[in-house]
Amino acid sequence: MLNGKNLVLCVTGGISAYKSVYLASKLKKLGANVITVMSKNAVKFVSPLTFKSVTANKVTVEMFDESDFIPHIKLSDLADIVVVAPATANIIAKAACGIADDMISSLLLSVKSPILMVPAMNTNMYQNKIFQDNLDKIVEFGFHTITPAIGELACGTSGIGRFPEIDTVVGKIEKILYKKSPLFSGKKVVITLGGTIEDIDPVRYICNGSSGKMGLAFAEEFILRGAEVSIIAGNVDELALNKFRLKFPDIDGARVRSAKELKEALLKKETFCDVIFMCAAVADYKPAYSENKIKKTDEELNLKLFRTEDVVGGLNKSPNKLYIAFSAESENLIANAYHKLLSKKVDFIIANETVGEKKAIGGDNAEVVLLNRWNDNLFKVEYSDKRSVSIKTLDEIEKIYLANRS
Ligand SMILES: Cc1cc2nc3c(=O)[nH]c(=O)nc-3n(C[C@H](O)[C@H](O)[C@H](O)COP(=O)(O)O)c2cc1C
């Protein structure tokens, strides 16, 4: 989504200026046209040549450059977004007061595009009342900001003030630039994802191959569309979950193990959420739990399985909320998905295959069919990566729901 966007990256004189080189590199890889502006003090930390090499663009430091005609206005007209990273206490104070005594501060006053400030500094500086007042002021003026990370700082102490993870900054930029959704913006969305685990004894369990990647792909899309997302995650691909967490560290999340735990967590959230998105692969059956490890013998072992509680069917189903569930089938995909749509009384079913080349479970790609409760139309999203599936499916859900809701 950053492809072709003009991103003006302003680097000010903080110790973490070198991290901005990685940020510039990542943004460039994502397709953005990155134009760097550096303060005179930033140049003491990192050479403009480094940014020029990474971004393949000229770097501006001087306001009064004979070769350029009113450079700050040219850049303000060009920018889709301005990102100040790192943003020193000094540039934030200048922005709060409207001082325009160098290239970056002048640009901040003249630009019409969104501005993201990424403050990074020593904890005492960050917590200083004057700085916090300035930060509040720029937020009031409409600047976007990211809360710095907590951890080790260059000055040898530990606390709040670290430059955030690069992925966190990228996630924030994408969120700012993304089209706001008429349906989901500002709405509370709870998403269940991953598989549940049903314990047999203290060391053994029954699980399934769900990775949670489909739920995470949809969670990302809901976040970018402006929703306030909570996730309830069962057993997932931990690498995928960590990647998601790096990009969106502020997202509310809970971990659950069994179908019972998932249902309890979801029931608690249902009351407060506008959209209930049920992507988890919940176990239909569970064994009777043995407190002791079942001893190995030469005999066959028969496990008797009992029905787990019905998660989707067991919700309160308020008419003011939007309920979206998944149906994973290995045969009669559409007929079974229709049955679920009607019997579970949900608004949408996203049906996907569990067998064959286009199976969705565990992998990075999927093919899905969307069914809705208002008409018999089927909307198919061809086999593609799960992020693309989430975009196309939510576009269609928005269209159908906005046209049909009473
Ligand atoms: C070694 C060193 C590291 C610094 N690191 C930071 C920092 O991380 N954050 C910050 O706000 N200021 C930091 N400063 C102070 C700024 O460099 C100083 O406020 C400067 O005036 C900022 O100028 P600028 O905002 O025009 O780039 C540091 C100064 C020095 C000497």
The ligand as a Tripos MOL2 file, in Angstrom:
@<TRIPOS>MOLECULE
LIG
   31    33     1     0     0
SMALL
NO_CHARGES

@<TRIPOS>ATOM
      1 C1         25.1940   12.4540   21.7480 C.3       1 LIG1
      2 C2         23.8740   13.1770   21.7780 C.ar      1 LIG1
      3 C3         22.7130   12.4330   21.6990 C.ar      1 LIG1
      4 C4         21.4760   13.0710   21.7250 C.ar      1 LIG1
      5 N1         20.3540   12.3290   21.6430 N.ar      1 LIG1
      6 C5         19.1380   12.9100   21.6750 C.ar      1 LIG1
      7 C6         17.9620   12.1330   21.6020 C.ar      1 LIG1
      8 O1         17.9830   10.9110   21.4800 O.2       1 LIG1
      9 N2         16.7590   12.7790   21.6130 N.ar      1 LIG1
     10 C7         16.6750   14.1430   21.7220 C.ar      1 LIG1
     11 O2         15.5540   14.6470   21.7590 O.2       1 LIG1
     12 N3         17.7890   14.8870   21.7860 N.ar      1 LIG1
     13 C8         19.0060   14.3270   21.7560 C.ar      1 LIG1
     14 N4         20.1520   15.1020   21.8320 N.ar      1 LIG1
     15 C9         20.0170   16.5490   21.9020 C.3       1 LIG1
     16 C10        19.7870   17.1460   20.5310 C.3       1 LIG1
     17 O3         20.8290   16.7830   19.6570 O.3       1 LIG1
     18 C11        19.6670   18.6520   20.6600 C.3       1 LIG1
     19 O4         18.4850   18.9900   21.3860 O.3       1 LIG1
     20 C12        19.6450   19.3310   19.3220 C.3       1 LIG1
     21 O5         19.4890   20.7200   19.5110 O.3       1 LIG1
     22 C13        18.5450   18.8030   18.4200 C.3       1 LIG1
     23 O6         18.5600   19.4940   17.2020 O.3       1 LIG1
     24 P1         17.5190   19.2080   16.0300 P.3       1 LIG1
     25 O7         16.2070   18.9740   16.6710 O.co2     1 LIG1
     26 O8         17.5340   20.4480   15.1820 O.co2     1 LIG1
     27 O9         18.0610   18.0480   15.2910 O.co2     1 LIG1
     28 C14        21.3990   14.4750   21.8050 C.ar      1 LIG1
     29 C15        22.5800   15.2110   21.8530 C.ar      1 LIG1
     30 C16        23.8030   14.5840   21.8510 C.ar      1 LIG1
     31 C17        25.0650   15.4020   21.9180 C.3       1 LIG1
@<TRIPOS>BOND
     1     1     2 1
     2     2     3 ar
     3     2    30 ar
     4     3     4 ar
     5     4     5 ar
     6     4    28 ar
     7     5     6 ar
     8     6     7 ar
     9     6    13 1
    10     7     8 2
    11     7     9 ar
    12     9    10 ar
    13    10    11 2
    14    10    12 ar
    15    12    13 ar
    16    13    14 ar
    17    14    15 1
    18    14    28 ar
    19    15    16 1
    20    16    17 1
    21    16    18 1
    22    18    19 1
    23    18    20 1
    24    20    21 1
    25    20    22 1
    26    22    23 1
    27    23    24 1
    28    24    25 2
    29    24    26 1
    30    24    27 1
    31    28    29 ar
    32    29    30 ar
    33    30    31 1
@<TRIPOS>SUBSTRUCTURE
     1 LIG1         1 GROUP 0 **** ****
